Every structure is written in C-alpha cells, then in structure tokens.
C-alpha cells in the first residue's frame, strides 16, 4: 500500500509541475490577447499597418483533401532564435513570442494546384483552410501551396506572401507515427520545478536538449520494416502556437524527422482543453484509415489514458504505444504492477504498450515487431 501511495504522490508531483508550466504559458498568452485587443481597436480607427509576416504552419492531408493553418503578424516583432544568442536574448525572444502583433479579420487566400480558397483570420490572427488535394505526382510526400494576404480592415495594406508545406503520405507509407513533444522528445526537467521554468523561458532551439536516441528511433520508424518506407511523423503537443518556430527549429536542429506540429490556441480560456491531444489523434486516425499507428508519449500527463482511448475506439489500428517513464528506476513494485495492468488493457484493445527509460528499448521492440529498421552502418 505504501508503495502505491508513493507512486501516486510522484505522479501527482510530475503532473502538477507540467500543469504549472502550462499555466505560466497560458498566463502570457492571456495578457497578450488582452493587450492586442486594446491596441487593435486603436489601430483600426487611427493607425496604419506595418510590413506583414504571413506565417504558415505545416499542413497535412490525404488524396481527398488537406488542412492548412497559419497566422498573420506584423513582421517587426517575431524573430527566430540564432545559435549565437545569449541567455538574455533567448529570454527576450521567448517573451516576444507571446507579445506578437497579429492581424485579425484579414483575408488569406491559398492556391493548391487548381484549388483556390480563402479564409479570414480570427481575433488572434490565426486562419485555417480546408483544401482539395490536387492530382498527386511523384513519390515526394511534401507538396506546396501558395498563400497571400489579400485584404485587411486597416489602411496601408502591403500584400504578404508565403509558401506552405503540406504533408500528403503516398503509397510508400506503411505506418503513421504520432508523438508528444514535452517530456517525450524535449527535456523539460519536470522533476525540478525552478529549473523547468527557467529552462523553458531562457533556452532556445539550439540549447534545449532532446532525450538520447530519440532521433534514431523516429527515423527508424519513418523508414519502416523495409527500410525504404516514407512514413509520416506528427508531433502533437499542448504547447501554444506561439512556440511553433521554437519547436520546429528544435526538431530540425536535432535531426528529428520533419513533420506537421499540432499545437493549440490557448487564448483566454480559463483552462486548456483537456481533449486537445485526444482530438488530434482521433483526427489523424480518421484521416488515414488504412494505416496502422505508433503512438509515443510519456507517463507525466494523460498520454497513457488518451492513447488507450484511441486504441479502444479503433481496435487493431494502434500497432504500439511507447511511453517514456518519468519515474524511471524510482518506480515501486506496486507501480510496476499498475504499468502491467495498463499493458494488459492495451493488449485487450489489440495493441502493445511499452514503458521505456531509453529510446533504444522502443527501437528494439519496433524492430522485433516489424515496425522499424535501423540505418545501415
């Protein structure tokens, strides 16, 4: 009994610290939105627009259609981090991500092959476009759409343009990989509260560290059993869209597979939507109904429950669930029993759940079950 209580206490501590970090980010976003509403009201009446930046987030889809998101900002505020940035400059750039000057109620037009659609940005400058996929040619999974800001309710509009990447898995795809980011790929030091907060605010894509072996695992899964597959990798996180450039730069710098990021808009909600990750996983399962899935997360938040729910709704579709065990070797005998119970529930839904301390454990399991192949030496 004491062991079970210790495990429960540890789990509550880890989840509490993850929620603390989420509340801090949500607080910054709420201040940003309140500030922007006041400034936007004044500028709409008296001001003029500066140069615009049309930010596109990597989209995804199938032969039937694609989904593309993005944001319209004034270009003078959002700056990408550089490898030479000091800690203070990293801190300043992180704050600026939450005090960007977005453009609401602008019209954005996208051209994707013969398909052309338009949408308006919301109060925080975000837009979402549903596209009809063009005729797909060649094995390359990444396609491109052209974006343009064509109208805005403020004087002085200078059109802005961007090219968006859209991932449409082809016939070479045999598997879909869905991964959490915080505490799964990106080290957040969740067991050390003050270090977790300071690292988040003062680190950059070039100073933050991934867990060892993560890149090798994800590339092996992307290659599939044959070693020649082109399997899509999606990154799902409760982090806000404000961190998109930081997270995409982090994944690229540390050589993780390129893939769409599914983040969330936290705005002025009193609490984050607890089903964000569940809804994202469900959306992907429905978009790619003929492909099996590998789901990767950690034990700190609700990843085990969310992934088991997905497996229950789609029996036989989830090939494996890999969970980074944040308790590590400190887990008690009772905690190991709880993990075994969850693994049994996973098997009842036609999948396997593996609790890991290192990515190499998941890689060995994936190879044994025909899901991955290591790179040739």
N, C-alpha and C positions, 0 to 999 in steps of 0.2 A: 504493500500500500504506500509506504513512504517513497519508494522508487517512482511510482506513478504520479505522486504529488510533486516530486522534484521535476519530473519531465513536464508536467502541466505548467509548473511555475516557469520553467525555462522557455517553453513555447509562448507563454503569455508575455514574457520579457521581450523576446525577439519580435513578436508581432506588435507589441506596444511601441518599440523603437521604430519599426517600419512605419507605423501609423503616425508617429511623431514627425518623421521626415516628410510624410505625405501632407500633414497639416501645415508644416512650415512652407512647403511649396504652394499649397493652396492659399495660404495667407498672402504670399507675394502676388499670386495671380488675382486675388480679390482686390487688393489695393490697386493693382494695375488697371483693372476694369473700371473701378470707381473713378480713378484719375482720368482715364481715357474718355469716359462719358462726359465729364465736365469739359475737358479740352475740346472734344469733338463738337459739342454744342456751340462753343465759342467760334471754332474754326469754320464750322459750316455756315455761320452767319457772317463772319467778318474776314476769314482767312483765305489763304491760297495754299495749294498743295505743293510740297517739295517733290524731289525725284522719288519715284516709287520703286519698290522691290517686289517682284512677283515671286513668291516662294512656293515651289511645288514639292509636295511630299510624294515619294514613290508610290505609284498606284499598282493595282493588281486586278486580274480578271481571268476570263476564260474565253473560249471561242465565241461564246454567246454575248459577252459584254464585259465592261471593265468599270472600276470605281477609281476616281482620282480626287484627291484632296489637296488643299493648299491654303495660302494666306497672302493677303496684300498688305504691305507695310511701307512706311517711308524709309528710304534706303539709308539714311544717315545714322540710324540707331543700331541696327543689328550688325554685329561684327563677328566674323569667325575667329576662333582661337588660333594662335600660332604656336609652334613648338618652342619659340624663344620667349614666350610670355612669362612674366614674373608672377608670383603668387598673388600679389595685389592686383595685377592686371587681369588675372583669371577671375578673381573675386568680382571685379568691376564688370567684366563681360557677363558673368553669370547673373548679376543683378540687372543688367541691361536687357537680358533675355525676357525678364518679367516686366520691363518698363518700355517695351517697344511701342511705336506709334502706328497703330493699324488703321486701315481704311474700311469703315463699314459701308454697306449699301453700294458698293462698286459692282460693275458688271464685268465678269470674266468670261471670255469665250475660248473654247478648246476645239482644236481640229485634230481628229484622229482618223487618218485615212480619208474616206469620203464623209465621215461623220463630223458634224459641227454642232456643238451645243453651248448654251450659255447658262450662267447662274449668278446670283447676287451674293456678295459677302454678308455675313451676319454682323452683329454688333461688335465682335472681336476680330473682324477681318477675315474669318475663315470661309471657305467655299467648298462645296462638294459637287462633283459632276459624275453622272452616270453616262457612260459612253457605249456605243455599239462597236464591237470589235471589227476591224477591217479584215479582209482576206489575209490570212497569215501565210507568210512565205519564209522559207528557210528555217533552220533549227534554232536560231537565236531566240531565247525566251524573252529578252528585253525589247520592247517596242517603244516608240516615241510619239508624243502628242505635243502640238504647239499651242501655247497659251498666250493670251493677250488681254490686258485690261482695256476695255473699250469705252467705259463711261463711269463717272463718279459725280456725286451731288455736291462737289466743291469746285470753285473756279481754279483754273490753272492746270488742268489735267494734261500731263505728258504721258502718252501711252507707254506701258511697260510690257516686256515680252519675256517668256521663259520656255524652255523645252523640258517636258516632264517625261520621266521614265515609267513605264508600265510593264509589270511582270505578267506574262501570259505563258504558263507552262505548256510545253509542247509534248509530242509523242514520246520524247526521251525521258519524261518524268515518270518515276515509278513510286514516288513517296512524297509526302509533304511534311516538312519539319516546322514545328511551332515552338518558339522558345520565349520564356520570360527573359528579362534583362537584369534588373537589380537582384543581387544575391545569387543569380544563376550564371550570368556571364560577367557582369560588372561587380567587382568587390566594393561593398559599401561599408564594411566594418560595422555591421549591425550589432555586434556584441559589445561595442564600445561607443556609447551614446555621443559624447562630445566629439570624438574623432570622426564619427559618421557624419555629423552635421558640418564640421569644418571641412572635411574632405569633399563633401558634396558642393559646398559653396566656393571653395578656393581651388579645386582641381580643374584640370582640363582634359580633353580627349587624349592628350599626349602624356599626362602624368598619372591619370587613373589607370588601374591595372585590371586585367581580366583574370579569371581563375585559370590556373595552369591546365593545359591540354584541351581547353575549350575549342580553340580554332581547329585543331586536328580532328576532334570529334565531329564538329559540324561539317567540315569539308568531306570527311569520310561518309557521313550520312548523305550529303549532297551528291556524292558520286554513286551511291547505291551499291548493291551487291556486285553489279557488273564492273564497276569502276568507271563506267562511261555514261552514267545517267546524268541528267541535268535536273536535279530535284530542287524545288523552291524552298527557301528558308524564310519564315516570317518571324518577326520579333514583336511580341505583344507585351505592353507594359502599362501600368497605371500612371507613369510619368506624364506630365503635361506636354502638349505640342510645343511649348516654349523651349523645350530641351531637344527638339528634333535635330538641329545642326550639331549639338554636342554629341548626341548618341550616334548619329550616322558617322561623324568624324571618328569617334571612338572605335566603332566596329571596323571601319576602313583601316585605321592606323594599326590595329591589332590583327589585321588579316583574317577577319571573320567573313563568311560568305555574304555577299551583297544581297539584301532583301528588303521588302517593304517593312516599315515600322507602323504598328497600330497603337498609337498613343491616345490620349483623351484630353478633352477640353474641360477644365475644372471650374473656370468662371466663378460665379457667385453661389454655387450650390453649397448648402450647409454641410453636406457630406459627400464624399466621392461615390459614384455609382458602384455598388459592390459587384454588379454583374458585368462590368466593362470587359474583363478578360473572358468571362464565360460567353458573352455575346459575340466577341471577336472570334473565339474558337468555333462557336456554332456557325457563324457566317462563313468561315473558311471551309468547314466540313460540308456545308450545303453548296458552296461554290465549286468544290472539287469532289463530287460524289463517288467517283470511280477510283480514287486514290486512297491508300492507307495513310495513316498519320503517325508521327512520333511526336509526343508532347514532352517538353523539357521545362522544369521549374525548380522550386526549392521548397523546403519544409517550413519557411518562416511565415508565409501568409496562407491563403486558401488554395494554393495550387493543387494539393492532393485531392481536395473535395471537388474543385472545378473540373479537373481532368477526369475524375471518376464519373462525374455527372455527364460529361461529354461521351465517355465510353458507354454509359448506360443508355443514353439517347441514340447512340449509333453502334449497336453491337457488332463486333468484328471489324470495325473501321480503324480502331486505335491499335497499332501494332505494338507499341511500347510506351511506357511512361517512365521518364528518368527524373528523379528528384534529388537535388543537392541537399544533403543532410547537414543543416547548420548546427545541429547538436554535436555532430562528429563522434569522437570516442567518448565523450561525456555522457552519451545516452545510456540509460539504465537498462537492466534486464526487462523491466516492465515496458519500457519504451520500445524495445526491440520486439516485444510481443505485440504492441499496438501496430508497429510497422508491418509485421507479418499478417495481422488481421486485415489491414488495408490492402495488402498484396493479394490476399485471398478474395477480397471483394473485386479487385481488378480482374483476376482470373475468371470470376463468375460473369464478368462482362466481356470476356473474350480478349483480354489484353494482359500484359505483364507490367508490374510496377517494380522499379528497382531504385532503392535508396543508395546514393553514392556519396563518397567523400572526395573522389577524384574523377575527372572526366574519363580517364583510362578505363575505369570499371564499366562505364556505359559503352565505351567503344568496343571493349571485348565482348560484351553482351550483344551489341548490334552486329558484330561480325559473325558470332556464333548463330545468330538467328536470321542471317541473310539480309540485313538491312544496310550494311555499310562495308566499305573496303578502304583499308589504309592506302596512303600514297606509296607508290613504288619507290624504294630507296635507291 
